[in-house]
Amino acid sequence: MSIKPLFLPSSLSASDHPLLQPLIIGGLTIENRLIVAPMAGVTDNPFRRLCKSFGAGHAVSEMIIADTALYARKKSLYRANFDNEIAPISAQIAGAEPDKLAEAARYQIDNGAQIIDINMGCPAKKVCRKLAGSALLQDEDLVARLLDTAVNAVDAPVTLKTRLGYENGRENILRIARRAEQAGIAAIAIHGRTREDMYTGEARYDLIREVKESVSIPVIANGDIDSAQKAQRVYELTGCDAVMIGRAAQGQPWLFRDVRHFLQTGETLPAPTISEIKEIVLAHLQELYEFYGEYSGCRIARKHIAWYTTGIPNSNVFRQAMYFEDSTAGQFRVVEAFLCAHE
C-alpha cells in the first residue's frame, strides 16, 4: 500500500515558526511538531499515513492493552501493523501492571516500533475499570513504578500521554510530569482535561503551561485544537514544544496541511472542494479495503465516510442508505456517486 502526498502546496518552504521545526525525542528526529493524537478505532495504519501525507510530522498508533493473551487477536494485529509508515514509528501501550507493561513495550519494539508511548489519559470506562488509562492518575506511586519499569525495559525512547488529573479540583499533572521526567520519559503529551471532564467543556491550557515551565522534556499540548488559528493560539498560551490534534482530524485529515500553511504564511487556505474531498475519500477507502479486507474494511470505513460527508447537502439521507451497503464494491460505488452528484 502507498498513500502519496495529497494537495500539499508545492510553493511551501521551510519556515521559522517553532511548530514547523524538527523535534528531537530520545535522539529521534520528527519532521515537524504537528502530531496526530492516538485514537482507538481511528488512528490505524492507513489513517496515520494519510495524515502524514498532508504534513503531520508524527502520528501515534492506536492503544494496545498490555496483555499477551490479546496480542494474537485480529484487532491487535491490525493495531500493531506499521507497514510502509514514515519513521519514527510510535506505538502506544496501556496497562496497570509494571511487568506486563514492560513486556508490551518489548513486544512493540521487536515489532518495529521506535518509540513507546504509554497511555495514562484514556477516559473510557472499559479501560478505567482495569485501572489503566486515566484511572492510573489516582495512584501516583503506581504511575512511578509503571514509568520506571517501561523506561528500563527497552532501549528506545518512552513517551507519556496523559490528562490534567483524574478529577477536577485534584489536578496532579505537575507532580506526574516531574515524576515522568525523573523516570526518563522522553516527552509528555497532555490533554487539557481531567478524566472527570471526559470530552465535555473546553480544554484548559494553563496547567500545560505550568508543566512546560517546570520540566525540561518536550511538552505536547492536546485538546480542542480544531483549526490552524487554534494551533497557533495554544502554542502561544502554553509555550508547548508541539501540538497534538485528534478528533478535529476525523473527516478532515487535510487539517495538518492547513495548519502548516497558516503558520508559514499567516493565510487561511480555502476548504477543499467536493472534487478534492472525493479524491481523498476514495483513496482512503481503497487503503482501508486493502488493509482490513472485505468484511472489516467495509464496516470500518463507515465512520470515516460519515465524518467526510458531514455538512454536505442531503448527507444524512445518504449515510442512512450507505450503512446498509455490506460490500466494499457497493459502498465505494454509492460514495463515489454521492460525491459526484455534489461536484
Protein Blocks (a to p, Z undefined) as FASTA:
>chain_A
ZZddehiafkbccdfbfklpccdeehiacfblcdcdddehklgmklmmmmmmnopabdcd
ddddddfklmmpmklmmmmpcghiacddddddddfbfklmmmmmmmmmmnopabdcddfk
bfbfklmmnopajllmmmmmlmmmmmmmmmmmpgcdddddddfbjbehiacklmmmmmmm
mnopabdcddfbdfklmmgcjddfklmmmmmmmpcbdcddeehiabfklmmmmmmmnopa
bdcdfklmgopamlmmmmmmmmmnopacddddfklmmmmmmmmmmmmmmmnommlmmmmm
mmmmmmmmgoiahklmmmmmmmmpcbfklmmmmmmmmmmmmZZ
